[in-house]
Amino acid sequence: MADRIELRGLRCRGFHGVFEEEKREGQDFICDITCWLDFPTADDLSGTVNYAELAELAHSILSGPAHDLIETVANEIAETIMHRFDLLHAVEVTVHKPHAPIPLEFQDVSVVARRSRKHMRTLSPRTIPAAEAEGPLRAVLSIGSNMADREAMLHSVAEEFREQIIAASSLYQTKPWGETDQPDFLNAVIIVEVPSTALELLHRGQALEAAAQRTREKHWGPRTLDVDIVTVTDAKGRELISETEELRLPHPYASARAFVCLPWLEADPSARLSGQAIKNLLKAEELQEDLAAMHKLKQDWL
C-alpha cells in the first residue's frame, strides 16, 4: 500500500456558487488533500511532494476565477495536482462549503474528487504535449527585475527576441510577491513567435538570466532578471502542456499573479490561460490588492 501525505483545513476566500451574491460577496472555502505516493528512501525533497507548493497550488484555484459548482473546483484541484506531481499514484481532494446558502441548520457541505494515475483524463483537443509540438510557436514571456538597472535588464530580453516580438506590454512597477522585504520590481510581458521548441525557448531565457548573474539563493528573493514562460501555443492555437521538473506549461501560478496577468492583458486583450479569459481572471478578489499597487511607468520602452 502506498504512503500518503495529508493537508487539512486549507482555508481561503472564494467566489464560487450559483447565486449572484455568492460571486459578488464571496465566502470561506476549506480544502483537504490526500496524496498517495511512495516515500523516498533518501532524505531528499525531490523524491516527495513539497507541502508549501501543494498548498499554494490549491489556494490559487480556490481563490481564483469563480465557478458555479464546487464539484468543478475539486476536479480542477485534483487534476492539476496529478499533472504537477508525476510521482503521485492518486489524489483525493475535498472542498468544503460551510456557509452554503441552505435555509436549514447544517454543519457542512463538501464534495470529494478522486483521481488516480490510470484514470486521468486524456488531453483536450485544444492542448498538445510540448514534446510533440512543432514550430512556429507563440509564447508569452513574463519578465522582471528588482536589482541593478532594472530597465536595462528587461531590455536585454527584448534585444534577444528583437525580431520575434509580436506584442509587448508597458513597463509596470510592482510590489514583490511572496517575500515582501525587498525592492519593488519592474515587470513586463512580451509575446514572441519562435521556430524553436518550448524547451529551447526555456534555455534561451535561462541563458539571459545567467548573463545577468541571476542567483537562486532565496525562494521569491530579489533577482537581477526573471524570464518566465507563461504559456505557449502551436500554429493551430493549441496550448502546450508540460509537467516535467525542468518545464511546466502553462505556468502553474500565472493566474494568481497580477504582475503577469495585467501586462499580458495589455499586450493581448483576447489573452486566455487554460481556456479562461485573462480579463476574467483579473476580477478575482485575491488579485485586487496587488493590482491596486501596480503602476504603469513607460509604454514605449522597446
LINJO-V184408 format. One record per residue. N is the residue number from 1. RES is the residue in one small letter. SS is DSSP state (helix for helix, strand for strand, loop for the rest). NEAR is the number of other ideal C-beta (glycine too) atoms within 8 Angstrom. Layout:
N;RES;SS;NEAR  N;RES;SS;NEAR
//
This chain:
1;m;loop;1  2;a;loop;8  3;d;strand;7  4;r;strand;8  5;i;strand;11  6;e;strand;8  7;l;strand;12  8;r;strand;5  9;g;strand;5  10;l;strand;13  11;r;strand;7  12;c;strand;10  13;r;strand;10  14;g;strand;13  15;f;loop;11  16;h;loop;14  17;g;loop;12  18;v;loop;5  19;f;loop;7  20;e;helix;5  21;e;helix;7  22;e;helix;13  23;k;helix;10  24;r;helix;7  25;e;helix;5  26;g;loop;9  27;q;strand;10  28;d;strand;9  29;f;strand;15  30;i;strand;10  31;c;strand;14  32;d;strand;12  33;i;strand;15  34;t;strand;10  35;c;strand;14  36;w;strand;10  37;l;strand;14  38;d;loop;7  39;f;loop;7  40;p;loop;9  41;t;loop;4  42;a;loop;5  43;d;loop;3  44;d;loop;7  45;l;helix;5  46;s;helix;6  47;g;helix;9  48;t;loop;11  49;v;loop;11  50;n;loop;7  51;y;helix;8  52;a;helix;6  53;e;helix;9  54;l;helix;15  55;a;helix;10  56;e;helix;9  57;l;helix;14  58;a;helix;15  59;h;helix;11  60;s;helix;12  61;i;helix;11  62;l;helix;14  63;s;loop;12  64;g;loop;11  65;p;loop;9  66;a;loop;9  67;h;loop;9  68;d;loop;7  69;l;loop;8  70;i;helix;13  71;e;helix;8  72;t;helix;10  73;v;helix;15  74;a;helix;14  75;n;helix;9  76;e;helix;10  77;i;helix;17  78;a;helix;14  79;e;helix;11  80;t;helix;11  81;i;helix;17  82;m;helix;13  83;h;helix;8  84;r;helix;10  85;f;loop;10  86;d;loop;5  87;l;loop;8  88;l;loop;13  89;h;loop;8  90;a;strand;12  91;v;strand;13  92;e;strand;10  93;v;strand;15  94;t;strand;11  95;v;strand;15  96;h;strand;11  97;k;loop;13  98;p;loop;9  99;h;loop;6  100;a;loop;8  101;p;loop;8  102;i;loop;6  103;p;loop;3  104;l;loop;4  105;e;loop;2  106;f;loop;7  107;q;loop;3  108;d;loop;7  109;v;loop;10  110;s;strand;9  111;v;strand;9  112;v;strand;8  113;a;strand;12  114;r;strand;9  115;r;strand;11  116;s;strand;8  117;r;helix;8  118;k;helix;4  119;h;helix;5  120;m;loop;10  121;r;loop;4  122;t;loop;4  123;l;loop;8  124;s;loop;5  125;p;loop;5  126;r;loop;7  127;t;strand;10  128;i;strand;11  129;p;strand;10  130;a;helix;14  131;a;helix;5  132;e;helix;6  133;a;loop;14  134;e;loop;5  135;g;loop;10  136;p;loop;7  137;l;strand;17  138;r;strand;11  139;a;strand;15  140;v;strand;15  141;l;strand;15  142;s;strand;18  143;i;strand;14  144;g;strand;14  145;s;strand;15  146;n;loop;12  147;m;loop;9  148;a;loop;8  149;d;loop;5  150;r;helix;11  151;e;helix;10  152;a;helix;8  153;m;helix;15  154;l;helix;16  155;h;helix;9  156;s;helix;12  157;v;helix;15  158;a;helix;13  159;e;helix;7  160;e;helix;8  161;f;loop;12  162;r;helix;7  163;e;helix;4  164;q;helix;8  165;i;strand;12  166;i;strand;7  167;a;strand;8  168;a;strand;10  169;s;loop;12  170;s;loop;11  171;l;strand;14  172;y;strand;15  173;q;strand;10  174;t;strand;16  175;k;loop;9  176;p;loop;14  177;w;loop;9  178;g;loop;6  179;e;loop;10  180;t;loop;6  181;d;loop;4  182;q;loop;8  183;p;loop;7  184;d;loop;8  185;f;strand;13  186;l;strand;16  187;n;strand;14  188;a;strand;15  189;v;strand;16  190;i;strand;15  191;i;strand;14  192;v;strand;11  193;e;strand;9  194;v;strand;12  195;p;loop;5  196;s;loop;8  197;t;loop;9  198;a;helix;15  199;l;helix;9  200;e;helix;9  201;l;helix;14  202;l;helix;11  203;h;helix;8  204;r;helix;10  205;g;helix;13  206;q;helix;9  207;a;helix;8  208;l;helix;13  209;e;helix;13  210;a;helix;8  211;a;helix;7  212;a;loop;12  213;q;loop;6  214;r;loop;10  215;t;loop;5  216;r;loop;5  217;e;loop;4  218;k;loop;7  219;h;loop;5  220;w;loop;7  221;g;loop;8  222;p;loop;8  223;r;loop;13  224;t;loop;10  225;l;loop;15  226;d;strand;10  227;v;strand;12  228;d;strand;10  229;i;strand;15  230;v;strand;14  231;t;strand;14  232;v;strand;16  233;t;strand;10  234;d;loop;13  235;a;loop;7  236;k;loop;4  237;g;loop;6  238;r;loop;11  239;e;strand;12  240;l;strand;17  241;i;strand;12  242;s;strand;11  243;e;strand;7  244;t;loop;7  245;e;loop;3  246;e;loop;5  247;l;loop;10  248;r;strand;9  249;l;strand;13  250;p;loop;13  251;h;loop;12  252;p;loop;9  253;y;loop;9  254;a;helix;13  255;s;helix;13  256;a;helix;11  257;r;loop;11  258;a;helix;11  259;f;helix;15  260;v;helix;14  261;c;helix;14  262;l;helix;12  263;p;helix;15  264;w;helix;15  265;l;helix;12  266;e;helix;9  267;a;helix;13  268;d;loop;10  269;p;loop;6  270;s;loop;5  271;a;loop;12  272;r;strand;8  273;l;strand;12  274;s;loop;8  275;g;loop;5  276;q;strand;10  277;a;strand;8  278;i;helix;13  279;k;helix;9  280;n;helix;8  281;l;helix;14  282;l;loop;12  283;k;loop;7  284;a;loop;14  285;e;helix;8  286;e;helix;9  287;l;helix;13  288;q;helix;8  289;e;helix;6  290;d;helix;13  291;l;helix;10  292;a;helix;6  293;a;loop;8  294;m;loop;13  295;h;strand;7  296;k;strand;8  297;l;strand;8  298;k;strand;8  299;q;loop;6  300;d;loop;4  301;w;loop;11  302;l;loop;5
//
